[in-house]
Amino acid sequence: MAENIITLICNSCSCGKTEAQEYLDSELQYLRELQDVDDLRDGDIEAACCNLGLDLDYQEYFINRLAGA
């Protein structure tokens, strides 16, 4: 699934795979920081999807990554 997400980010952001991975890592890091200070809200995961040009169907991916899956 991660490879599919990278491809989708590449298409939506008009960037290469390395840059897309950096964007994804940055969003995940930001969400982890919010989680660490107990300030993560549902809208934050939606915003991460929107920031990366992903459908909201990919919220589950972020939830799983934050849960350590």
C-alpha positions as CSV (number, residue, x, y, z in Angstrom):
1,M,0.0,0.0,0.0
2,A,2.9,2.4,0.8
3,E,4.1,2.2,-2.8
4,N,0.7,3.0,-4.1
5,I,0.5,6.0,-1.8
6,I,3.9,7.2,-3.1
7,T,2.7,6.9,-6.7
8,L,-0.5,8.9,-5.8
9,I,1.6,11.6,-4.1
10,C,3.9,11.8,-7.1
11,N,0.9,12.3,-9.4
12,S,-0.9,14.9,-7.2
13,C,2.2,16.9,-6.3
14,S,4.0,16.5,-9.6
15,C,7.2,15.2,-7.9
16,G,9.5,12.3,-7.9
17,K,9.4,9.3,-5.6
18,T,12.1,10.6,-3.2
19,E,10.3,13.9,-2.7
20,A,6.9,12.1,-2.3
21,Q,8.4,9.9,0.4
22,E,9.8,13.0,2.1
23,Y,6.3,14.6,2.0
24,L,4.7,11.5,3.5
25,D,7.4,11.1,6.2
26,S,6.9,14.8,7.1
27,E,3.2,14.4,7.5
28,L,3.6,11.2,9.6
29,Q,6.2,13.0,11.8
30,Y,3.8,15.9,12.4
31,L,1.0,13.5,13.3
32,R,3.3,11.6,15.6
33,E,4.3,14.8,17.3
34,L,0.6,15.7,17.8
35,Q,0.0,12.2,19.2
36,D,2.9,12.5,21.6
37,V,1.4,15.6,23.2
38,D,-2.1,14.1,23.1
39,D,-3.4,16.7,20.7
40,L,-4.2,14.5,17.7
41,R,-7.6,15.1,16.3
42,D,-9.6,13.5,13.5
43,G,-9.2,16.5,11.4
44,D,-5.5,16.3,11.5
45,I,-5.5,13.0,9.7
46,E,-7.9,14.3,7.1
47,A,-5.6,17.3,6.6
48,A,-2.6,15.0,6.1
49,C,-4.5,13.3,3.3
50,C,-5.5,16.6,1.7
51,N,-2.0,18.0,2.0
52,L,-0.7,15.0,0.1
53,G,-3.5,15.0,-2.5
54,L,-4.8,11.7,-1.2
55,D,-8.5,10.6,-1.0
56,L,-9.8,10.4,2.5
57,D,-10.0,6.7,2.1
58,Y,-6.3,6.7,3.0
59,Q,-7.0,7.8,6.6
60,E,-6.8,4.2,7.6
61,Y,-3.2,4.1,6.4
62,F,-2.2,7.0,8.7
63,I,-4.2,5.5,11.6
64,N,-2.4,2.2,11.2
65,R,1.0,3.8,11.0
66,L,0.4,5.9,14.1
67,A,-0.7,2.7,15.9
68,G,2.6,1.0,14.9
69,A,1.2,-1.3,12.3
